[in-house]
Amino acid sequence: MKRSVRGPGARAMTAVVVLVFVTTAGTGFGRARAASLQPVREPTTVSAADVLTRLTGSDEMLESYAVPVHIDARLHKLFTFHFGLDGTVYYKRPDRVALDMHLIPTDYRRLFSQVGTPLTWPATFDLSVVSSTSMENGRVRYRLKGVPKRPGQVAYVLLDVDDVPGDPLHAQWFCRDGSYIDEHLTEQNSGIYELPKHAEADMVVMGYKVHATMDYGTYDVNQALADSLFVNA
């Protein structure tokens, strides 16, 4: 049986679904592609900052953007629930992120901004390279671990990142309440920038099994964004 989601609990649930997508809305990451892997080896002199710089290097001139987004989610517990959400995500350098989605309470919008984007992660997470994996195509995939510098709902995040700019990213979010989020993203070229196009996530949250997708529309980049957009962020 399928039902629509209603009520305060539903608002909290939709907020959690949105959270996983907003964290990656500031830079271009792709969906993890399958590859033949060799045994894991210890990281050498490559730092987490080096890896993130390779990922965000094409976005050095990105000062701001606004992009419409659509989320489609299916939640299963005893019943299967389905809902869709539309909104807009804003980014402004150096570290401001805002979500305009009317069904999401203000407190959750603030949480989104605290989680941030890969462009702001070095300031909000203690990041380290925990391992690296050689692939048959000659590339290297790094696993990064990020621990929030300030206590919050997220305990830590694991990021699997290839060593070529614009290549895929696979993110796994581990929350203090036992919730788990496994996310994959695809990218699109928006002018000279590589920015998210489509994201998919499987989650175990609040006793629900959730599958959600997020599609990004056309980016409006490097336009003046009023500070008032970020007041509740």
CORBEL-V90632 format. One record per residue. RES is the residue in one small letter. SS is DSSP state (A for helix, B for strand, O for the rest). Layout:
BEGIN
res: <RES RES>
ss: <SS SS>
END
This chain:
BEGIN
res: <m k r s v r g p g a r a m t a v v v l v f v t t a g t g f g r a r a a s l q p v r e p t t v s a a d v l t r l t g s d e m l e s y a v p v h i d a r l h k l f t f h f g l d g t v y y k r p d r v a l d m h l i p t d y r r l f s q v g t p l t w p a t f d l s v v s s t s m e n g r v r y r l k g v p k r p g q v a y v l l d v d d v p g d p l h a q w f c r d g s y i d e h l t e q n s g i y e l p k h a e a d m v v m g y k v h a t m d y g t y d v n q a l a d s l f v n a>
ss: <O B B B O O A A A A A A A A A A A A A A A A O O O O O O O B O O O O O O B B B B B O O O O O O A A A A A A A A A A A A O O O O B B B B B B B B B B B B B O O O B B B B B B B B B B B B B O O O B B B B B O O O O O A A A A A A A A A A O O O O O A A A A B B B B B B B B B B B O O O O B B B B B B B B B O O O O O B B B B B B B B B O O O O O B B B B B B B B O O O O B B B B B B B B B B B O O B B B B B B B B B B B B B O O B B B B B B B B B B B B B B O O O O O A A A A O O O>
END
